[in-house]
Amino acid sequence: MFGSKSWSLKNVDGPSPFELAMMVLSLVSVVIVLTMTFGRLDTETNKVLLYIDSTICLVFMSHFFVGLFIARSKTDYLRHHWIDFIASIPAIEVLRIARIFQILRVIRLIRMSRSLIIPLLRQHKQTTLASLLVAMILILAAASVLILLVESAEPNANIQTAEQAIWWALVTISTVGYGDFYPISTVGHIIGAMVIISGVSFFGVISGYMASVFVAPDEQERHQAQEAQAEHKEAINNKLEIALERMEQNQQQMLDEIASLRHQLNQRQQ
């Protein structure tokens, strides 16, 4: 009994890329909640963190309902993931702490799985999407908070509110650069340069992913053609084996008939 149980634990599949992404976002969200609760931040910085946390909550809720939609058993899914729905409710600090259970569950899956890298490599498309989602949220969050902290100390800065900081981060990472909001401090310029470089890399990965999506059907057709060719060769080999077996049987029959005729001739000569 115990042997079968240990064998089943060793063969449990590892967490999916999106489960790992939700774990990372849960960790970020817990840090945000603790910072908002115990940190001494100004009103605008708290507002930025609240916006970021609300965005993460929307991601959690979307992931929950997508999983519920594709689940075969809705009852089992709700039984095992009800804590995810509670943790995805925004603006309630007590419920946000429930995201710790998301982290613990994924850590448990990682410990139960034999390998973590192999499942991620096998699901490279989901891994790319999950990585892009986490990277986008982390870059926007870090850029918004840092630029607001740096620029709010400058008397002539035009980035003074949470909305302006988030808008600047979004415009900068997309490399659009409207110029309506911009940093004026040296540290702000450094932050802007890092966000621009991150944005170029970010959208470069998106372009590569979209190219792979369009190329994937051709690779699938090529794979199907190779499988069909292999099946055709196998069918030909089977037919050749059957023909050779029939030839061997006919040859054996001819030898038996020749031997019978010789035996009859020998009897007549005697």
C-alpha positions in Angstrom: 0.0 0.0 0.0 2.7 2.4 1.0 4.8 1.4 -2.0 2.1 2.3 -4.4 1.5 5.6 -2.7 5.2 6.6 -2.9 5.3 5.5 -6.6 2.3 7.7 -7.4 3.9 10.7 -5.7 7.1 10.3 -7.7 5.1 10.3 -10.9 3.0 13.3 -10.3 3.4 15.8 -13.1 4.9 19.1 -12.2 3.1 22.4 -12.1 2.1 24.0 -15.4 3.8 27.2 -16.5 0.7 29.2 -15.7 0.6 27.7 -12.2 4.2 28.8 -11.7 3.3 32.3 -13.0 0.4 32.5 -10.6 2.8 31.5 -7.8 5.1 34.4 -8.7 2.3 36.9 -8.9 0.9 35.6 -5.6 4.3 36.2 -4.0 4.4 39.7 -5.5 0.9 40.4 -4.3 1.7 39.3 -0.8 4.7 41.6 -0.8 2.6 44.5 -2.0 0.0 43.9 0.7 2.6 43.8 3.4 4.2 46.9 2.1 0.8 48.7 2.0 0.0 47.5 5.5 3.2 48.1 7.3 5.1 50.5 5.0 5.1 54.3 5.5 4.3 55.4 2.0 2.6 58.5 0.6 -0.9 58.4 -0.8 0.1 58.3 -4.5 2.5 55.4 -4.0 -0.1 53.5 -2.1 -2.5 54.1 -4.9 0.0 52.7 -7.5 0.4 49.6 -5.4 -3.3 49.3 -5.1 -3.7 49.5 -8.9 -1.0 46.9 -9.4 -2.6 44.6 -6.9 -6.0 45.0 -8.6 -4.5 44.1 -11.9 -3.0 41.0 -10.4 -6.4 40.2 -8.9 -7.9 40.4 -12.4 -5.3 38.0 -13.7 -6.1 35.6 -10.8 -9.8 35.8 -11.5 -9.3 35.3 -15.2 -7.1 32.2 -14.6 -9.7 30.8 -12.2 -12.7 31.1 -14.6 -10.7 29.8 -17.5 -9.7 26.8 -15.5 -13.3 26.3 -14.4 -14.5 26.5 -18.0 -12.1 23.9 -19.3 -12.4 21.6 -16.2 -14.1 18.3 -16.8 -15.6 18.2 -13.3 -16.7 21.6 -12.2 -17.4 20.3 -8.7 -13.9 18.9 -8.2 -12.3 22.1 -9.6 -14.3 24.3 -7.2 -13.4 22.0 -4.3 -9.7 22.2 -5.0 -9.5 25.8 -6.2 -12.0 27.8 -4.2 -9.2 29.4 -2.3 -8.0 30.9 -5.6 -11.3 32.6 -6.1 -11.2 34.1 -2.6 -7.7 35.3 -3.1 -8.6 37.0 -6.4 -11.1 39.3 -4.8 -9.6 42.8 -4.8 -9.8 45.6 -2.2 -10.2 43.2 0.8 -6.9 42.9 2.6 -7.9 40.0 4.8 -8.7 37.8 1.7 -5.4 38.8 0.0 -3.4 36.9 2.6 -5.1 33.7 1.2 -2.7 33.9 -1.7 -0.1 32.4 0.6 -2.0 29.1 0.1 -1.5 29.4 -3.6 2.2 29.6 -3.1 2.2 26.7 -0.7 0.2 24.5 -3.1 2.5 25.2 -6.1 5.6 24.6 -3.8 4.0 21.2 -2.9 3.6 20.3 -6.5 7.2 21.3 -7.2 8.4 19.0 -4.4 6.2 16.1 -5.6 7.4 16.4 -9.2 10.6 14.7 -10.2 11.6 17.5 -12.6 10.6 21.1 -13.2 12.5 22.1 -16.3 11.4 19.2 -18.5 7.6 20.0 -18.2 8.4 23.7 -19.0 10.4 22.7 -22.0 7.7 20.4 -23.3 5.1 23.2 -22.9 7.2 25.9 -24.4 4.3 27.9 -25.8 2.6 28.1 -22.4 5.9 28.9 -20.8 6.5 31.8 -23.2 3.0 33.2 -22.5 3.3 32.9 -18.8 6.8 34.5 -18.8 5.5 37.4 -20.9 2.6 37.9 -18.6 4.7 37.9 -15.4 7.4 40.1 -17.1 4.9 42.7 -18.2 3.3 43.0 -14.8 6.6 43.1 -13.0 8.2 45.7 -15.4 5.1 48.0 -15.2 4.9 47.7 -11.4 8.6 48.4 -10.8 8.7 51.2 -13.3 5.6 52.9 -12.0 6.7 52.7 -8.3 10.3 53.8 -8.9 9.5 56.7 -11.3 6.9 58.0 -8.9 9.3 57.8 -5.9 12.1 59.5 -7.8 10.1 62.2 -9.6 7.8 63.1 -6.8 10.8 64.6 -5.0 11.5 67.0 -7.9 9.6 70.3 -7.6 9.3 70.7 -11.4 8.5 67.1 -12.3 5.3 66.4 -14.3 4.9 62.9 -12.9 3.3 63.4 -9.6 0.3 61.1 -9.4 -0.2 57.3 -9.6 -2.1 57.5 -12.8 0.6 59.6 -14.5 3.3 57.1 -13.4 1.4 54.1 -14.7 0.6 55.9 -18.0 4.3 56.8 -18.4 5.4 53.2 -17.7 2.9 51.8 -20.2 3.9 54.3 -22.9 7.6 53.9 -22.3 7.6 50.1 -22.3 5.6 50.1 -25.6 8.3 52.5 -27.0 5.6 54.8 -28.2 6.8 57.8 -26.3 4.1 60.4 -26.5 6.1 62.9 -24.5 3.2 64.1 -22.4 4.9 62.8 -19.3 8.6 62.4 -18.9 11.3 62.2 -16.2 13.5 65.2 -15.5 15.9 63.7 -12.9 19.0 61.8 -13.8 17.8 58.7 -11.9 14.5 59.0 -13.7 16.3 59.1 -17.0 18.2 55.9 -16.0 14.9 54.2 -15.1 13.4 55.3 -18.4 16.4 53.9 -20.3 16.0 50.5 -18.5 12.3 50.4 -19.2 12.9 51.2 -22.9 15.4 48.4 -23.2 13.1 46.0 -21.4 10.2 47.1 -23.7 12.3 46.4 -26.9 13.3 43.0 -25.6 9.7 42.3 -24.4 8.1 43.0 -27.8 10.9 41.2 -29.6 10.0 38.0 -27.6 6.3 38.6 -28.6 7.2 38.9 -32.2 9.2 35.7 -32.0 6.3 34.0 -30.3 3.8 35.1 -32.9 6.2 33.9 -35.7 6.4 30.5 -34.0 2.6 30.4 -33.8 2.3 30.9 -37.6 5.1 28.5 -38.3 3.8 25.8 -36.0 1.0 24.6 -38.4 3.7 24.0 -41.2 5.8 22.0 -38.7 2.7 20.0 -37.7 1.9 19.2 -41.3 5.5 18.2 -41.9 5.4 16.0 -38.9 2.1 14.4 -40.1 3.7 13.9 -43.6 6.7 12.2 -42.0 4.4 9.9 -40.0 2.4 9.1 -43.1 5.6 8.3 -45.0 6.8 6.1 -42.2 3.4 4.3 -42.1 3.7 3.8 -45.9 7.2 2.3 -45.6 6.0 0.0 -42.9 3.1 -1.2 -45.0 5.4 -1.9 -47.9 7.7 -3.8 -45.6 4.8 -5.9 -44.3 3.7 -6.7 -47.9 7.3 -7.7 -48.8 7.5 -10.0 -45.8 4.2 -11.6 -46.7 5.3 -12.1 -50.3 8.6 -13.6 -49.1 6.8 -16.0 -46.8 4.5 -17.1 -49.6 7.5 -17.6 -51.9 9.2 -19.7 -49.2 6.0 -21.8 -48.8 5.7 -22.3 -52.6 9.4 -23.3 -52.7 8.9 -25.8 -50.0 5.9 -27.3 -51.7 7.9 -27.6 -55.0 10.7 -29.3 -53.1 8.2 -31.7 -51.5 6.7 -32.5 -54.9 10.1 -33.1 -56.4 11.1 -35.4 -53.6 7.8 -37.3 -54.0 8.4 -37.7 -57.8 11.9 -39.0 -57.1 10.6 -41.5 -54.6 8.1 -42.8 -57.1 10.8 -43.1 -59.9 13.0 -45.1 -57.5 10.2 -47.4 -56.7 9.4 -48.1 -60.4 13.1 -48.8 -61.2 13.2 -51.3 -58.4 
